[in-house]
Amino acid sequence: MITDPGILLLLVLAGVGAGLTGATAGLASLVSYPALLAAGLPPVTANVTNTVAMLGTTAGAAAGARPELAGQRRKIVPLCLITTVGGACGGLVLLLTPSDAFTAVVPWLIGAASIVLMAGPRLRRLAEGAEHHGLSPATAVAAFFIGIYGGYFGAAAGVLMLALLVSVWSQPLARTNAAKNLVTGSANLLAAIVFAVTGKVVWPAALAVCLGSLAGSWLGSILVRRLPATPLRIGIGIAGLTLAVVLAFS
């Protein structure tokens, strides 16, 4: 049980950073997950605690991006339903597989997520070559698998979802980014409920990160309208690759 006030304060600050990067770059867990590891939580415990805490990122991002979300309900709701089911499946996979398997695969997930983040604009430009309308079966399947990934671990799930949505929607990036925050947040919902009832969540840590992420994501949703994301995106990508290497050899 984490009760030290200093550690809890650091987790709140990590939550703020996670909320900011989640709302702007789609990579909240690359800030919050390492912070939970640094606080002394084992990998799987840190991951389930982080999944619960990241609900604050979804709430804060939704509050901060209300203008961008206006008029998008018909597009967002079906995707949220799909990613919610996918997230629940990913959470069950995490709970039913050995913890050693999770520890082994996490560096690869972080590394791949970081590469996708840094390549995000190039992927979006490639995707913009073809315009699609509606929720096609291919889009639904892709969203479902991103939801599974989000429920299992989730780092850069937002980047993957943003790349998908840009390829099928023609609208300003800020509106698509706002929708992405809700759709990926839905992947966390059932997974978080599953984790909460298993008793594996470290609640003081989860609440501390959640509180910080609520504020950070609200602010991030406002800043994303004005600030260029490229330096932040590249910096987080490099940090993520570094973390992947450290975890792989630790």
N, C-alpha and C positions, 0 to 999 in steps of 0.2 A: 504493500500500500504506500502510495506517494503522499506524504503529508508536509514535507519541508517547504516552507513559504518561498524560499529562493528558487527551488526547482519549479514550483507551481507558477511563479512569476515568469520564469524563462519559457515555460510552456505556453503561457498566455501570449508572450511576445512572438513565439514561434507560430502560434495560431494566427496572429495578425499577418505575419509574413506569408503563411500558407494561404490565407484568404486573399491577400493582394495578388499573389502569383496565380492562384486558382482562377480568380475572376478575370485576370488580364492575359495569362499565358496558358491556363489549363493544366497547371502542374503543381497543385497544392500539396500533394503527398510527398513530393521531393523535398519539401521543407518540414512538414509536420512529422513524417515517419522517422527521419533521422533524429529529430529532437526527442521523440519518444524512446528511441534506442539509447540516446545519450542519457536519458533519465533513468536508465537501468532496466527497461522492460525487455523481455525476450522477444525475438522477431515476430512470432505469431500473435502474442499478446499485444505487442505494439501495433500490429496491423489491424486487429479487430477493434482496438481502442481508437485508432485513427479513423476507421470507417464510421464509427459512431460520432466522433468529433466533427467530421467533415460535413455533417448535416447543417452545422452552423454556417459553413461556406455557401451552401445552397440557399439558405434563408436570407443571408446577408446580400448575396448577389441578386436575388429576386427583388429584394427591397430597393437596392440601388439602381436597378435597371428597369423600373416600371415603365418608363416611356418607350424603351426599346421592345418590351414584351407586349405592348398594346397591339391587339389585332392578330396575334399569332396563336391563339388557343387551338384552332383547328389543326394546325401543323404540329404543335408541341404535344398535345394530349396523347395521340396515338403512339408517338415515339417514347413518351414517358412510360406508357403501359408496357411497351416492349422491353425497355431497358430495366424496368423494375423487376420483371420476371427474370431477365438475364442476370441482374445483380444478385437475386436470390439464389440462382443456380451457382454463380461464382462463389458466394459465401458458403454454400453447402460443400462445394469442392474443397475449399480451404479447410473446413472443419473435419472433413472425412479423409483427407490425405495426411500422411505423416508430416510432422513439423520439419523433419530433415529435408523433405522434398521442397517445402516452401523456402527454407533457408538457401537451398541450392539454386532455386530458380529466380529468386528476387534480384540478384545482380544482373542477370540477363534481361529481366523485365525493365529494370531501371535503365540499363544501357540502351536497350531498344527504344524505350520511351524518350530518352534524351536525344537520340539521333532523329527520331520522328519530329521532336519539337524543333530542332535546328533546321530540319528540312521542310518545316511546315509551309512557308510561303511558296516554295518550289512545287510542293505537292498541290497546293491550292491553285497555282497557275496552270498546272497540268490538268487539274479537274475542271477548270473553267472552260476548257475546250469544248465541252458538251454540256448543254443545258437540259435538265430533266424537270419533270413536273409531277407532283403528287408523291405518294409514298409507294415506291415500287417494291416488289418482292426482294430485289437485291439490296435495296436500302434498308428494309426491315431486317433482313438476315444480318447485314453488317452491323446495324445498331444493336441487335441481340448479342452478337459476339463481343462488341465493345462493352455492353452491359455485363456480360460474364467476366470480362477482364476487370471491369470496375469493381465488381463484388469480390473478386479474388484478391486483387491488390490495388489497381486503379491509378498508379502514377502515370500521368500523360494520357489517361482515358479522355480527358477534355480535349487534348490536342487531336487525338484520333477522331473524336466526334465532330470537332470543328471542321476538320478536313472533309469528313463525310458530308456535313450539312452544306458547306460551301459548294460542294460538287452537285448538289441537287436543288439548292435554293438560289434564286437571283434576288438579292436584297443587300443593303449595306452590311458590312462586316460587324458593326456594333450590334445590330439586331440579331444576326446569326450567333454571335458570341453570347448574347443574353439567353437565347434559346438553348444553346449548348450547356450553359451552367445548370439550367433546370433539368435537361434530359439526362446529363451525367449524374446529377444529384439524385435523380430517381433510381439510378442503379444502386445507389448506396442505401436506399430506404429499407427494403426488405432485408438486405444483408445486415444492416445495422440492427434491425429488430431481432433477427436470428442470433446475432452475436450478443445482444443485450440479455436474452433469456438463457444463454449458455453459461453465464456467470464468468466469462473470460475477460470482460471489459474492466479495466482499471478506471473506476469512475472519477476520482479526483483529477487524474490526468486528462480524461476525455472531456470533462467539463471545462478545464482550464484552456485546452486547445480550442474547444468549441466556442468559448466566449471570445477568444482572440480572433478566431476565423470569422465570426459573425461581423465584427467591426471591420476587419481587414477586407473581406469580400464586398461589403457595402461600399467602402471607400474605393476599392479596385474597380467596381462597376462604374463609378463616376469618373475615375481617372482614365479608364480605357477610351473614353470619348475624346480625350485631349492628348494623351501621351503616346509617343511612338514606342511600340513594344519590342522592336528589334534588339536593342542592347540588353533588355531584360531577358528576352527569349534566349539569346546566345549565351548569356552569363549563366542562366539556369541550366541550359543544356550541357555546358562544360562542367558545371558543378555536379550535375547528375552523372555524367560519365566518370568523373573522379570518384564519386561515391560508389558507383558500380564496381570499379576496380578495387577500391578499399574493401568493400564487403566480400568480393570474390576471393581475396587473398587473406582475409582475416580469420 
